[in-house]
Amino acid sequence: MALSAATSTLLASLSCSTTNGAQHTHVLIEESDALAALRKVRLLAPNGDWIAFNPDKGRGRACQMSALLATGPGHDHHRACDCVVVVNRGDRLTVLYVDLKSGNPRGYAGQFKSTRQFVRYWLGLADEFHGLQWRQVEERYVVLFGGKPAPLNKRPTVPKMGTLGPSRPDQAAKREVQDGATLYLKELLA
């Protein structure tokens, strides 16, 4: 399946895109902190009109999404979550913000808010310069936390999340997972 022209345009405007629905069937979300207990979660996704990117890597000097996301002294508000998945459903976009947290999930609202502002700016540029408009843009926020290793010789099993609808950065859906867990993207989009 090929990406739509609109999604291809969005993809071309990012330097930190990790995967897309034309070439991949999963999104690997990784935490870069070597001390984190929750280091990796995989989202299984069918081929489709979606892209994923790692805004945290986009803040670095080698692969910076924008100078607006500079880090260092005086830029404390420039924080980012671990992954953003954008699903194009014709005239509707669903933007899924995901952050991994080891142990007790806290401190994620600022990361989500900063990333949300970048995504809104990015979509505004796509509208202004490419005429890309969506009737609806739905935003969802998910914190995956925990990180205990799975028992030996067993595949991690994760309980279903239930219905997840539009949410806010400070009221994100939370789900405890084991390190290396595999989730279905459709659970987070239901």
C-alpha positions as CSV (number, residue, x, y, z in Angstrom):
1,M,0.0,0.0,0.0
2,A,1.3,3.5,-0.9
3,L,1.0,6.6,1.3
4,S,-1.4,9.2,0.1
5,A,0.0,12.4,-1.4
6,A,-0.9,14.3,1.8
7,T,0.9,11.8,4.1
8,S,3.9,11.7,1.7
9,T,4.1,15.5,1.9
10,L,4.0,15.4,5.7
11,L,6.7,12.6,5.8
12,A,9.0,14.6,3.4
13,S,8.9,17.6,5.8
14,L,10.4,15.6,8.8
15,S,14.0,14.7,9.3
16,C,13.3,12.3,12.2
17,S,10.6,10.0,10.8
18,T,11.2,6.4,11.8
19,T,8.6,4.4,10.0
20,N,5.6,4.6,7.7
21,G,2.7,2.4,6.7
22,A,3.9,1.9,3.1
23,Q,7.1,0.2,4.2
24,H,6.5,-1.1,7.8
25,T,4.1,-3.1,9.9
26,H,5.4,-2.0,13.3
27,V,6.6,1.1,15.2
28,L,9.5,0.6,17.6
29,I,9.4,3.1,20.5
30,E,12.7,3.3,22.3
31,E,13.8,5.2,25.4
32,S,17.3,6.5,25.1
33,D,18.0,6.8,28.8
34,A,20.4,3.9,29.7
35,L,19.0,3.7,33.2
36,A,15.3,3.4,32.2
37,A,13.5,0.2,33.1
38,L,11.1,0.5,30.2
39,R,13.4,0.7,27.1
40,K,11.3,-0.7,24.2
41,V,7.7,-1.2,23.2
42,R,6.6,-2.3,19.7
43,L,3.3,-1.2,18.2
44,L,2.0,-3.6,15.5
45,A,0.3,-1.8,12.7
46,P,-1.0,-2.9,9.4
47,N,0.3,-1.3,6.2
48,G,-1.7,1.9,5.7
49,D,-1.7,5.6,5.4
50,W,0.4,6.4,8.6
51,I,3.8,7.7,9.6
52,A,5.6,7.7,12.9
53,F,8.5,9.9,14.2
54,N,10.6,10.3,17.2
55,P,10.4,14.0,18.3
56,D,13.0,13.4,21.0
57,K,15.6,12.5,18.4
58,G,14.5,15.5,16.3
59,R,15.7,17.8,19.0
60,G,19.3,16.7,18.7
61,R,21.9,18.5,16.7
62,A,22.5,15.8,14.1
63,C,18.9,15.3,13.2
64,Q,17.0,18.4,14.3
65,M,13.4,18.9,13.2
66,S,13.5,22.6,13.8
67,A,15.7,25.2,15.4
68,L,12.5,26.0,17.5
69,L,13.2,22.7,19.3
70,A,16.8,23.6,20.4
71,T,17.9,22.2,23.7
72,G,20.2,23.5,26.3
73,P,20.2,26.4,28.8
74,G,17.1,28.6,28.4
75,H,15.2,26.0,26.5
76,D,13.6,24.0,29.3
77,H,10.2,24.1,27.7
78,H,11.5,22.3,24.6
79,R,10.8,18.7,25.7
80,A,9.4,15.9,23.6
81,C,7.6,12.6,24.0
82,D,9.1,9.4,22.7
83,C,6.9,8.8,19.6
84,V,4.2,10.4,17.5
85,V,2.1,8.3,15.2
86,V,0.0,10.2,12.6
87,V,-2.8,8.2,10.9
88,N,-4.5,9.7,7.9
89,R,-8.1,8.6,7.4
90,G,-9.0,10.7,4.4
91,D,-10.4,13.9,5.8
92,R,-9.5,13.0,9.4
93,L,-6.1,12.8,11.1
94,T,-5.5,11.0,14.3
95,V,-2.3,12.1,16.1
96,L,-1.2,9.7,18.8
97,Y,1.4,10.9,21.3
98,V,3.2,8.2,23.2
99,D,5.7,8.4,26.0
100,L,7.5,5.6,27.9
101,K,8.0,6.0,31.6
102,S,9.8,3.7,34.0
103,G,7.9,3.1,37.2
104,N,5.5,5.8,38.4
105,P,4.3,7.9,35.4
106,R,4.8,11.6,36.0
107,G,6.3,14.5,34.2
108,Y,4.8,13.7,30.9
109,A,2.3,16.6,30.5
110,G,5.0,19.1,29.6
111,Q,6.6,16.7,27.1
112,F,3.2,16.1,25.4
113,K,2.4,19.9,25.4
114,S,5.7,20.8,23.8
115,T,5.4,18.0,21.2
116,R,1.7,19.0,20.5
117,Q,2.8,22.6,19.8
118,F,5.4,21.3,17.3
119,V,2.8,19.0,15.6
120,R,0.3,21.9,15.3
121,Y,2.9,24.1,13.8
122,W,4.0,21.4,11.4
123,L,0.3,20.8,10.3
124,G,-0.2,24.5,10.0
125,L,2.8,24.8,7.6
126,A,1.4,21.8,5.6
127,D,-1.9,23.7,5.3
128,E,-0.3,27.1,4.5
129,F,2.2,26.0,1.9
130,H,0.7,22.7,0.5
131,G,-3.0,23.2,1.0
132,L,-3.3,20.1,3.2
133,Q,-6.4,20.4,5.3
134,W,-8.3,17.9,7.4
135,R,-11.9,18.2,8.5
136,Q,-10.9,16.8,11.9
137,V,-7.6,16.4,13.8
138,E,-8.0,14.2,16.9
139,E,-5.2,14.1,19.4
140,R,-4.6,11.2,21.8
141,Y,-2.0,10.9,24.6
142,V,-0.8,7.6,26.0
143,V,1.8,6.9,28.7
144,L,3.2,3.4,28.7
145,F,4.9,2.7,32.1
146,G,6.5,0.0,34.1
147,G,9.3,-1.9,32.5
148,K,9.6,-5.0,34.6
149,P,11.3,-7.7,32.5
150,A,9.1,-10.5,31.2
151,P,9.4,-13.9,32.8
152,L,12.0,-16.1,31.1
153,N,10.7,-18.0,28.1
154,K,7.4,-16.1,28.0
155,R,6.2,-13.5,25.5
156,P,4.9,-10.4,27.3
157,T,1.1,-10.3,27.5
158,V,-0.6,-7.0,27.9
159,P,-4.2,-6.5,28.9
160,K,-6.4,-4.6,26.6
161,M,-6.6,-0.8,27.1
162,G,-10.3,-0.4,26.4
163,T,-11.7,2.5,24.4
164,L,-9.4,5.4,24.0
165,G,-10.8,8.6,22.6
166,P,-9.5,12.2,22.3
167,S,-7.6,13.2,25.4
168,R,-5.4,16.0,26.9
169,P,-1.7,16.0,27.8
170,D,-2.4,16.2,31.5
171,Q,-5.1,13.5,31.3
172,A,-3.3,10.9,29.3
173,A,-4.4,7.3,29.2
174,K,-1.9,5.1,31.2
175,R,-1.0,1.5,30.7
176,E,1.5,-0.6,32.5
177,V,3.6,-2.8,30.2
178,Q,6.6,-5.0,30.5
179,D,9.9,-4.0,28.8
180,G,9.8,-5.3,25.2
181,A,6.0,-5.6,25.2
182,T,4.1,-5.7,21.9
183,L,0.9,-3.7,21.5
184,Y,-1.5,-3.3,18.6
185,L,-1.8,0.2,17.2
186,K,-5.5,-0.4,16.6
187,E,-6.1,-0.7,20.3
188,L,-4.8,2.8,20.8
189,L,-6.9,4.1,17.8
190,A,-10.2,2.4,18.8
